Amino acid sequence: MALPLDPTVPLAGIALILLLVWLTGGNRRALVSGRDDAAALLAAAETGFAAADIAVSRNGDCAIAHDGHGHLAIVFASGAKLAVRKLQRDEIATVTLTPQDDGSAVLAIRTRAFTHPDFALRLDQETAEDWRRRVTEMPA
């Protein structure tokens, strides 16, 4: 004897799982809270990047750092944690600067990396132009 299948049972189960994930903080996203936060991550033993200058995106999504010798690194949100990637000249695909109506600019860096290839930093216009120049003039 075939029992009728009620389609609301699986949907209710999915809704319950999503609610539990949301309630336990499964939708959290890490943010770079400032220059000190970025500097600490960059200086960690596994990265060892001595930042001479750091710019943090206005929305806290990522930060870019320069070591004073032409090398760059990015601090970015990867889910609920922050990650660091040293940039190499040969992995940079494109660098664009898009002025915004409020006087800021979005510096978009697209890399050839498989995971998290794109970064967008919203900075004031002058700072964004300076970092665009640094990225495009990186040593090989």
C-alpha positions as CSV (number, residue, x, y, z in Angstrom):
1,M,0.0,0.0,0.0
2,A,1.5,3.3,-1.1
3,L,1.6,6.1,1.4
4,P,0.9,9.6,0.0
5,L,4.0,11.9,0.1
6,D,3.4,15.3,1.7
7,P,5.8,17.8,0.0
8,T,5.8,20.1,3.0
9,V,7.7,17.6,5.1
10,P,11.0,17.9,3.2
11,L,10.6,21.7,2.8
12,A,10.0,22.1,6.5
13,G,13.2,20.1,7.2
14,I,15.2,22.3,4.9
15,A,13.8,25.4,6.5
16,L,14.7,24.1,10.0
17,I,18.3,23.4,8.9
18,L,18.7,26.8,7.4
19,L,17.2,28.4,10.6
20,L,19.6,26.5,12.8
21,V,22.6,27.5,10.6
22,W,21.5,31.2,10.8
23,L,21.0,31.0,14.6
24,T,24.4,29.5,15.3
25,G,26.2,32.2,13.3
26,G,26.7,30.3,10.1
27,N,26.2,33.5,8.1
28,R,29.0,35.5,9.7
29,R,31.5,37.1,7.6
30,A,34.9,38.3,8.8
31,L,35.9,41.9,8.3
32,V,39.2,43.7,8.5
33,S,38.6,46.1,11.4
34,G,41.6,48.3,10.6
35,R,45.3,48.7,9.9
36,D,46.4,47.1,13.1
37,D,44.2,44.0,12.5
38,A,45.7,43.6,8.9
39,A,49.2,44.2,10.1
40,A,48.9,41.5,12.8
41,L,47.7,39.0,10.2
42,L,50.4,39.9,7.7
43,A,53.2,39.6,10.3
44,A,52.1,36.2,11.5
45,A,54.8,33.5,11.3
46,E,53.2,31.6,8.4
47,T,53.0,34.8,6.3
48,G,56.0,36.8,7.5
49,F,55.0,39.9,5.6
50,A,56.5,43.1,7.1
51,A,54.0,45.8,5.9
52,A,55.3,49.3,5.5
53,D,51.9,50.7,4.3
54,I,48.4,49.3,4.5
55,A,45.1,50.5,3.0
56,V,41.8,49.0,4.3
57,S,38.7,49.0,2.1
58,R,35.9,51.3,3.5
59,N,33.6,48.3,3.9
60,G,36.2,46.1,5.6
61,D,36.1,43.4,3.0
62,C,39.8,43.5,2.4
63,A,43.1,45.3,2.8
64,I,46.2,45.7,0.7
65,A,49.7,46.0,2.0
66,H,53.1,47.1,0.6
67,D,56.4,46.0,2.2
68,G,58.4,49.0,1.0
69,H,60.3,46.8,-1.5
70,G,57.6,46.5,-4.1
71,H,55.9,43.3,-2.8
72,L,52.2,43.3,-2.1
73,A,49.8,41.2,0.0
74,I,46.0,41.1,0.4
75,V,44.1,40.5,3.6
76,F,40.6,39.3,2.7
77,A,37.5,37.7,4.2
78,S,37.2,34.0,3.6
79,G,34.0,33.0,5.3
80,A,34.1,33.7,9.0
81,K,37.9,34.1,9.0
82,L,40.5,36.4,7.5
83,A,43.1,35.1,5.1
84,V,46.3,36.5,3.6
85,R,47.7,36.1,0.1
86,K,51.0,37.5,-1.1
87,L,50.6,38.8,-4.7
88,Q,53.0,37.9,-7.5
89,R,53.3,40.0,-10.6
90,D,52.6,37.0,-12.9
91,E,49.3,36.2,-11.2
92,I,47.7,39.6,-11.7
93,A,45.3,39.5,-14.6
94,T,43.8,43.0,-14.5
95,V,43.7,46.1,-12.4
96,T,40.9,48.6,-12.8
97,L,40.0,51.8,-11.1
98,T,36.4,52.9,-11.1
99,P,35.5,56.4,-9.7
100,Q,32.4,56.6,-7.6
101,D,29.9,59.4,-7.2
102,D,30.9,60.1,-3.6
103,G,34.6,60.9,-4.5
104,S,35.9,57.4,-3.7
105,A,37.1,54.8,-6.2
106,V,36.9,51.1,-6.4
107,L,40.3,49.4,-7.1
108,A,39.5,46.0,-8.6
109,I,42.3,43.5,-8.8
110,R,41.6,40.3,-10.7
111,T,44.1,37.5,-10.3
112,R,44.6,34.1,-12.0
113,A,44.2,32.3,-8.7
114,F,41.8,29.4,-8.5
115,T,40.3,30.3,-5.2
116,H,39.2,33.9,-4.4
117,P,40.6,35.5,-7.5
118,D,39.0,38.9,-7.3
119,F,39.5,41.7,-4.8
120,A,37.7,45.1,-4.7
121,L,38.9,47.9,-2.4
122,R,36.8,51.0,-2.0
123,L,39.3,53.8,-1.1
124,D,39.4,57.6,-1.5
125,Q,40.4,58.5,-5.1
126,E,44.0,59.5,-4.4
127,T,44.7,56.5,-2.3
128,A,43.1,54.2,-4.9
129,E,45.2,55.7,-7.7
130,D,48.4,55.3,-5.6
131,W,47.6,51.6,-5.0
132,R,46.7,51.0,-8.6
133,R,50.2,52.3,-9.6
134,R,51.8,50.1,-7.0
135,V,50.1,47.0,-8.3
136,T,50.9,47.7,-11.9
137,E,54.5,48.5,-11.1
138,M,55.1,45.4,-9.0
139,P,58.5,43.8,-9.7
140,A,58.5,40.4,-11.4
